[in-house]
Amino acid sequence: MRILHISTRLILGGSQENTVLSCEGQARLGHKVHLAYGPIYGPEGSMLDRIKAFNARCESGQERVRAVGRHVPARPEGEVVVPIVLHEVPHLVREVRPVADWLCTRELWHLIERVGPDVVHTHSSKAGILGRRAAWKFQSPRGTSPLRHKAPGVVHTIHGPPFMPLEGGAVARAITQAKNFAYALAERSAARRCHLIASVAEAMTEQFLARGIGRPQQYITVYSGMEVDAFLDAAPGEDRRSSRSALGFEQDDIVIGTVARLAEHKGHDDILDALAEDLKSNPNWRLLWVGDGWWRARLTERARQLGVAVRELDRLSRHASAEAASSVRPNAQLVLTGLVPSERVPSLIRAMDILVHPSYREGLPRTVPQALLCGVPAVAYDVDGTREICVDGETGKLVEPGNTAQLKSAVRELAVDPALRAALGVTGRDRCSERFSAERMVAELEAVYGRAVAAARPGESQAAP
């Protein structure tokens, strides 16, 4: 198949990592994969270098076609994988901009016309709305495109809800409610312009259907995949002891970590509200924040105002890096790594005793299964698909969103009970090791694509996926 993925921004994030792993896995199956994305900017980082590295391995012959699960490759096994073709779409931006959005729809229409994909797979709300609108123009009642190639199957993945939580005073809540209503209208229209909708969690399907978006038979759950081996098995020098030493933590420190953009709705303020006093009264407690974002300066300043000493490891000069580790313990209880390559995340999670994920908006929070794969239990807000991974009392502790007293209590309970932490981590590791593998996700998408193409081209014989 010729597959075109469309994503709004190729920044470092869960939905983007999911998309890139899908592209790589499908290319390894022998499909011809294209990836379209909007301009990349900001402190969150980019997945572009990873794709370029994958393409370089393809061009050097290091990537070979191979089967995934029961799925037969599209080309003979052992052949060199074709690189992923990249397309930057100039007017694909996250913000609502009517003129840019109209131009973007035209750009996507022309891209689809040039590529001639069998499947158009959109990701994220903005790319999903505009991409589905452009792709659906190629449909016809006879199931064939009026243009020069056959109508593509159109698939959309819900990585997370576009709807914002109602917060603040009456005016702020009314504005948010109006925006949510507008999003729901746009998503209802987009759902009529695709064949199948893949949800990364059952909760996404429930929420979208509750808002009248799509039909139940359109939905299928495909859990977000990840490279589980890197989390299950530590590479040399990336075990717990080595990772903690490299960060300057003592082996008896209680390290409470997050892996998230320093941005709105990720809950970093709630962590400070819940734990600032405990950090000051427990000298061996440490916060480890992995990530970067627009709110970094405000959050670090707020931590200092609360009396929490901060160490920003990525902003140390080179000559100071050697002494950084030895100086973390005496004076810093909030340690920031800044932006890190995705391959460093497993070792940083292994340095933690507890993962705290108080995010207010999540489809399926990838950092939670990643922590569980490392044997690290989670404390997380009970939003969206989080409870499908963080099962209260079995793999972690679920907390009512915004309830910092509960957040504090849950962290305290795990901090003082190493046996409980170990038991939760073992259970979580067992449950996540197969369920969240990238290979399983790619294999399940093969079946989704087969159904979408069959729906787009009724009467045409289809090979079994």
VENDA-V437529 format. One record per residue. N is the residue number from 1. RES is the residue in one small letter. NEAR is the number of other C-alpha atoms within 8 Angstrom. Layout:
N|RES|NEAR / N|RES|NEAR
This chain:
1|m|8 / 2|r|11 / 3|i|13 / 4|l|14 / 5|h|14 / 6|i|14 / 7|s|16 / 8|t|13 / 9|r|11 / 10|l|12 / 11|i|11 / 12|l|10 / 13|g|7 / 14|g|8 / 15|s|9 / 16|q|13 / 17|e|11 / 18|n|11 / 19|t|11 / 20|v|10 / 21|l|11 / 22|s|11 / 23|c|13 / 24|e|10 / 25|g|11 / 26|q|12 / 27|a|15 / 28|r|13 / 29|l|14 / 30|g|14 / 31|h|13 / 32|k|11 / 33|v|14 / 34|h|13 / 35|l|13 / 36|a|12 / 37|y|13 / 38|g|14 / 39|p|11 / 40|i|8 / 41|y|7 / 42|g|7 / 43|p|8 / 44|e|12 / 45|g|9 / 46|s|9 / 47|m|12 / 48|l|7 / 49|d|7 / 50|r|7 / 51|i|10 / 52|k|8 / 53|a|8 / 54|f|10 / 55|n|11 / 56|a|9 / 57|r|10 / 58|c|14 / 59|e|9 / 60|s|7 / 61|g|9 / 62|q|8 / 63|e|10 / 64|r|12 / 65|v|16 / 66|r|11 / 67|a|11 / 68|v|12 / 69|g|7 / 70|r|6 / 71|h|9 / 72|v|7 / 73|p|12 / 74|a|8 / 75|r|9 / 76|p|9 / 77|e|9 / 78|g|7 / 79|e|8 / 80|v|10 / 81|v|12 / 82|v|11 / 83|p|11 / 84|i|13 / 85|v|7 / 86|l|7 / 87|h|8 / 88|e|8 / 89|v|12 / 90|p|7 / 91|h|11 / 92|l|13 / 93|v|12 / 94|r|7 / 95|e|4 / 96|v|6 / 97|r|6 / 98|p|6 / 99|v|6 / 100|a|10 / 101|d|13 / 102|w|8 / 103|l|9 / 104|c|13 / 105|t|12 / 106|r|9 / 107|e|10 / 108|l|13 / 109|w|11 / 110|h|8 / 111|l|8 / 112|i|12 / 113|e|10 / 114|r|6 / 115|v|7 / 116|g|10 / 117|p|11 / 118|d|12 / 119|v|15 / 120|v|14 / 121|h|12 / 122|t|15 / 123|h|16 / 124|s|13 / 125|s|9 / 126|k|9 / 127|a|14 / 128|g|14 / 129|i|11 / 130|l|12 / 131|g|12 / 132|r|15 / 133|r|11 / 134|a|13 / 135|a|14 / 136|w|10 / 137|k|7 / 138|f|13 / 139|q|13 / 140|s|9 / 141|p|5 / 142|r|6 / 143|g|12 / 144|t|13 / 145|s|11 / 146|p|8 / 147|l|7 / 148|r|6 / 149|h|9 / 150|k|12 / 151|a|13 / 152|p|14 / 153|g|16 / 154|v|18 / 155|v|15 / 156|h|13 / 157|t|12 / 158|i|14 / 159|h|12 / 160|g|11 / 161|p|10 / 162|p|7 / 163|f|7 / 164|m|8 / 165|p|7 / 166|l|8 / 167|e|6 / 168|g|7 / 169|g|6 / 170|a|6 / 171|v|7 / 172|a|10 / 173|r|11 / 174|a|8 / 175|i|8 / 176|t|11 / 177|q|9 / 178|a|8 / 179|k|9 / 180|n|11 / 181|f|8 / 182|a|8 / 183|y|10 / 184|a|11 / 185|l|8 / 186|a|9 / 187|e|11 / 188|r|11 / 189|s|8 / 190|a|12 / 191|a|10 / 192|r|8 / 193|r|10 / 194|c|13 / 195|h|12 / 196|l|12 / 197|i|13 / 198|a|12 / 199|s|15 / 200|v|15 / 201|a|13 / 202|e|10 / 203|a|9 / 204|m|15 / 205|t|11 / 206|e|8 / 207|q|8 / 208|f|10 / 209|l|11 / 210|a|7 / 211|r|7 / 212|g|8 / 213|i|11 / 214|g|10 / 215|r|7 / 216|p|6 / 217|q|5 / 218|q|9 / 219|y|11 / 220|i|9 / 221|t|10 / 222|v|11 / 223|y|11 / 224|s|11 / 225|g|13 / 226|m|10 / 227|e|8 / 228|v|12 / 229|d|6 / 230|a|10 / 231|f|13 / 232|l|10 / 233|d|6 / 234|a|11 / 235|a|7 / 236|p|5 / 237|g|7 / 238|e|10 / 239|d|11 / 240|r|9 / 241|r|8 / 242|s|9 / 243|s|14 / 244|r|12 / 245|s|11 / 246|a|8 / 247|l|8 / 248|g|12 / 249|f|11 / 250|e|8 / 251|q|7 / 252|d|5 / 253|d|9 / 254|i|10 / 255|v|12 / 256|i|13 / 257|g|14 / 258|t|10 / 259|v|9 / 260|a|10 / 261|r|11 / 262|l|12 / 263|a|9 / 264|e|6 / 265|h|7 / 266|k|13 / 267|g|11 / 268|h|9 / 269|d|7 / 270|d|10 / 271|i|12 / 272|l|9 / 273|d|8 / 274|a|11 / 275|l|9 / 276|a|13 / 277|e|7 / 278|d|8 / 279|l|12 / 280|k|9 / 281|s|6 / 282|n|7 / 283|p|7 / 284|n|7 / 285|w|12 / 286|r|13 / 287|l|10 / 288|l|13 / 289|w|13 / 290|v|15 / 291|g|14 / 292|d|12 / 293|g|11 / 294|w|9 / 295|w|9 / 296|r|10 / 297|a|7 / 298|r|7 / 299|l|10 / 300|t|9 / 301|e|8 / 302|r|8 / 303|a|13 / 304|r|10 / 305|q|7 / 306|l|7 / 307|g|8 / 308|v|13 / 309|a|10 / 310|v|13 / 311|r|10 / 312|e|10 / 313|l|11 / 314|d|8 / 315|r|5 / 316|l|9 / 317|s|6 / 318|r|6 / 319|h|5 / 320|a|8 / 321|s|10 / 322|a|7 / 323|e|7 / 324|a|11 / 325|a|13 / 326|s|7 / 327|s|10 / 328|v|14 / 329|r|11 / 330|p|5 / 331|n|8 / 332|a|13 / 333|q|15 / 334|l|12 / 335|v|14 / 336|l|13 / 337|t|12 / 338|g|11 / 339|l|11 / 340|v|9 / 341|p|6 / 342|s|5 / 343|e|6 / 344|r|8 / 345|v|9 / 346|p|12 / 347|s|13 / 348|l|10 / 349|i|12 / 350|r|15 / 351|a|11 / 352|m|13 / 353|d|13 / 354|i|15 / 355|l|15 / 356|v|10 / 357|h|13 / 358|p|14 / 359|s|12 / 360|y|12 / 361|r|12 / 362|e|13 / 363|g|15 / 364|l|13 / 365|p|10 / 366|r|8 / 367|t|8 / 368|v|13 / 369|p|13 / 370|q|11 / 371|a|15 / 372|l|16 / 373|l|16 / 374|c|13 / 375|g|13 / 376|v|17 / 377|p|16 / 378|a|15 / 379|v|17 / 380|a|14 / 381|y|14 / 382|d|10 / 383|v|11 / 384|d|11 / 385|g|14 / 386|t|15 / 387|r|11 / 388|e|8 / 389|i|10 / 390|c|15 / 391|v|11 / 392|d|9 / 393|g|7 / 394|e|9 / 395|t|15 / 396|g|14 / 397|k|12 / 398|l|12 / 399|v|12 / 400|e|8 / 401|p|10 / 402|g|8 / 403|n|8 / 404|t|10 / 405|a|7 / 406|q|9 / 407|l|12 / 408|k|10 / 409|s|8 / 410|a|11 / 411|v|10 / 412|r|8 / 413|e|8 / 414|l|11 / 415|a|10 / 416|v|6 / 417|d|8 / 418|p|8 / 419|a|6 / 420|l|8 / 421|r|13 / 422|a|11 / 423|a|8 / 424|l|15 / 425|g|16 / 426|v|10 / 427|t|10 / 428|g|16 / 429|r|14 / 430|d|8 / 431|r|8 / 432|c|11 / 433|s|11 / 434|e|7 / 435|r|8 / 436|f|14 / 437|s|12 / 438|a|14 / 439|e|10 / 440|r|13 / 441|m|14 / 442|v|13 / 443|a|12 / 444|e|9 / 445|l|9 / 446|e|10 / 447|a|9 / 448|v|9 / 449|y|12 / 450|g|12 / 451|r|8 / 452|a|14 / 453|v|13 / 454|a|13 / 455|a|10 / 456|a|14 / 457|r|13 / 458|p|8 / 459|g|5 / 460|e|6 / 461|s|5 / 462|q|6 / 463|a|5 / 464|a|4 / 465|p|7
